[in-house]
Amino acid sequence: MVMRKVLGSIVRDTTPAPGTRHSLSDNTIQDIRMCLGLITARERELADAAGAVMEKPYFVDEPRSEKVVSISSIKKSGKEETKE
C-alpha cells in the first residue's frame, strides 16, 4: 500500500501542465506503470489467499447489477405470507 501511495505521489508531483512535455522519460513512465501493475497483482494474490472479495471500481452513473431491497418491503412480504 505504501509503495502504491509513493508512486502515485511521484506521478502527481511530476505531472506537467496540459500541453507541456513530461519531465520523466518515456521508459521511466512505462516502468512506473509496470510497478503499479505488479503491486495490483500482488494485492490480488494476497486478497485471494485471505479469501477477501475485491470489488471492481465503477462510475457513479454506471448502472449496478445489484438490486437494493428495502427492509419495509421484506416486512410487508413476510406479513402477507403469514396471512395465507
Rosetta silent file (secondary structure, phi, psi, omega in degrees, C-alpha in Angstrom):
SEQUENCE: MVMRKVLGSIVRDTTPAPGTRHSLSDNTIQDIRMCLGLITARERELADAAGAVMEKPYFVDEPRSEKVVSISSIKKSGKEETKE
SCORE:     score description
SCORE:     0.000 S_00000001
   1 L     0.000  -39.898 -179.479    0.000    0.000    0.000 S_00000001
   2 H   -65.378  -42.329  179.959    2.867    2.364    0.834 S_00000001
   3 H   -61.922  -41.955  178.678    4.589    1.690   -2.491 S_00000001
   4 H   -61.318  -43.763 -179.682    1.371    2.451   -4.382 S_00000001
   5 H   -64.875  -41.760 -179.406    0.960    5.738   -2.479 S_00000001
   6 H   -64.620  -47.092  178.836    4.586    6.777   -3.046 S_00000001
   7 H   -62.957  -40.216  177.147    4.436    6.057   -6.777 S_00000001
   8 H   -61.766  -40.577  177.931    1.107    7.874   -7.017 S_00000001
   9 H   -65.019  -41.095  178.391    2.587   10.898   -5.240 S_00000001
  10 H   -61.203  -45.052  179.856    5.575   10.930   -7.581 S_00000001
  11 H   -62.282  -46.204  179.805    3.285   10.851  -10.606 S_00000001
  12 H   -62.844  -42.511 -177.307    1.098   13.667   -9.223 S_00000001
  13 H   -69.845  -26.952 -176.813    4.101   15.807   -8.264 S_00000001
  14 H  -102.725   -0.169 -179.790    5.811   15.438  -11.629 S_00000001
  15 L   -70.447  123.839 -178.573    2.752   15.721  -13.893 S_00000001
  16 L   -80.941  170.573  175.944    3.210   18.788  -16.101 S_00000001
  17 L   -65.656  152.687  179.489    0.553   21.259  -17.177 S_00000001
  18 L   -55.309  136.247  178.155   -1.525   20.185  -20.190 S_00000001
  19 L    90.030   -6.389  178.117    0.311   20.629  -23.464 S_00000001
  20 L  -107.381  158.501 -176.806    3.821   20.548  -21.961 S_00000001
  21 L   -75.810  142.517  178.126    6.348   17.718  -22.069 S_00000001
  22 L   -73.052  143.041 -179.319    6.687   15.425  -19.042 S_00000001
  23 L   -75.501  -20.310  177.943    9.973   15.668  -17.129 S_00000001
  24 L   -86.064  147.533  178.477   10.158   11.866  -16.802 S_00000001
  25 L   -72.265  160.739  178.445   11.393    9.797  -19.736 S_00000001
  26 H   -60.021  -36.733  178.301    9.005    7.512  -21.584 S_00000001
  27 H   -64.643  -40.687  179.317   10.917    4.498  -20.187 S_00000001
  28 H   -66.219  -41.429  177.945   10.502    5.743  -16.617 S_00000001
  29 H   -61.402  -43.271  178.347    6.779    6.313  -17.138 S_00000001
  30 H   -64.262  -40.462  177.887    6.457    2.780  -18.521 S_00000001
  31 H   -62.248  -40.428  178.057    8.440    1.395  -15.565 S_00000001
  32 H   -63.150  -42.680  177.583    6.101    3.156  -13.115 S_00000001
  33 H   -60.883  -42.009  179.545    3.106    1.629  -14.906 S_00000001
  34 H   -66.047  -39.679  177.631    4.692   -1.821  -14.688 S_00000001
  35 H   -62.403  -43.945  178.457    5.423   -1.350  -10.962 S_00000001
  36 H   -64.209  -35.373  175.835    1.815   -0.339  -10.305 S_00000001
  37 H   -64.778  -41.533  177.602    0.698   -3.415  -12.254 S_00000001
  38 H   -64.667  -40.549  178.544    2.920   -5.647  -10.120 S_00000001
  39 H   -62.506  -44.028  179.395    1.568   -4.062   -6.944 S_00000001
  40 H   -62.163  -43.559  179.537   -2.003   -4.658   -8.133 S_00000001
  41 H   -62.147  -42.371  179.756   -1.231   -8.291   -8.981 S_00000001
  42 H   -66.705  -40.874  177.094    0.305   -8.871   -5.543 S_00000001
  43 H   -60.081  -40.470  178.996   -2.632   -7.210   -3.794 S_00000001
  44 H   -64.747  -42.303  177.957   -4.966   -9.528   -5.720 S_00000001
  45 H   -60.341  -45.891 -179.567   -2.875  -12.583   -4.707 S_00000001
  46 H   -64.677  -40.256  178.836   -2.974  -11.567   -1.049 S_00000001
  47 H   -65.786  -41.596  178.183   -6.718  -10.903   -1.176 S_00000001
  48 H   -62.867  -42.216 -179.684   -7.355  -14.289   -2.824 S_00000001
  49 H   -65.338  -32.788 -179.569   -5.231  -16.049   -0.194 S_00000001
  50 H   -85.680   -7.397 -179.679   -7.154  -14.283    2.573 S_00000001
  51 L    79.541   14.542 -179.919  -10.487  -15.119    0.943 S_00000001
  52 L   -81.836  149.904  177.312  -11.371  -11.447    0.515 S_00000001
  53 L  -101.370  119.455  178.913  -13.519  -10.277   -2.363 S_00000001
  54 L   -88.802  127.730  179.850  -12.020   -7.331   -4.239 S_00000001
  55 L   -85.423  142.382  177.120  -14.625   -5.003   -5.662 S_00000001
  56 L   -81.009  134.000  177.721  -14.263   -3.620   -9.144 S_00000001
  57 L   -65.668  153.805 -179.986  -14.330    0.190   -9.283 S_00000001
  58 L  -145.991  158.482  175.852  -17.294    1.750  -11.076 S_00000001
  59 L   -79.695  151.249 -177.124  -18.519    5.148  -12.209 S_00000001
  60 L   -60.899  -37.976 -177.261  -21.229    6.816  -10.152 S_00000001
  61 L   -89.418    4.309  179.761  -23.606    6.951  -13.124 S_00000001
  62 L   -77.184  132.568  179.132  -22.858    3.366  -14.192 S_00000001
  63 L   -64.531  137.545 -178.775  -25.821    1.012  -13.769 S_00000001
  64 L   -97.589  149.667  179.577  -25.238   -1.505  -10.980 S_00000001
  65 L   -83.426  -18.580  179.520  -26.200   -5.154  -11.227 S_00000001
  66 L   -76.316  150.406  176.449  -27.263   -5.310   -7.573 S_00000001
  67 L  -116.803  125.116 -179.780  -30.847   -4.580   -6.638 S_00000001
  68 L   -82.459  130.526  179.384  -31.494   -2.745   -3.384 S_00000001
  69 L  -117.802  126.059 -178.642  -34.361   -4.153   -1.353 S_00000001
  70 L   -77.764  151.285  178.930  -35.812   -2.058    1.438 S_00000001
  71 H   -62.213  -38.438 -178.333  -36.401   -3.582    4.847 S_00000001
  72 H   -63.548  -34.078  178.753  -40.030   -2.419    4.792 S_00000001
  73 H   -69.970  -30.237  177.315  -40.706   -4.407    1.609 S_00000001
  74 H   -70.344  -43.111 -179.985  -39.327   -7.521    3.291 S_00000001
  75 H   -63.587  -40.860  179.655  -41.539   -6.988    6.334 S_00000001
  76 H   -63.140  -45.252 -178.731  -44.608   -6.460    4.127 S_00000001
  77 H   -67.952  -31.844  177.350  -43.989   -9.643    2.159 S_00000001
  78 H   -66.830  -38.449  178.612  -43.418  -11.554    5.411 S_00000001
  79 H   -67.963  -39.823 -179.124  -46.789  -10.386    6.793 S_00000001
  80 H   -63.405  -37.804 -178.757  -48.565  -11.360    3.592 S_00000001
  81 H   -68.150  -35.438 -178.633  -47.111  -14.871    3.765 S_00000001
  82 H   -74.107  -24.008  179.082  -48.304  -15.389    7.353 S_00000001
  83 H   -73.589  -28.577 -175.416  -51.868  -14.352    6.419 S_00000001
  84 L   -73.484    0.000    0.000  -52.143  -17.057    3.760 S_00000001
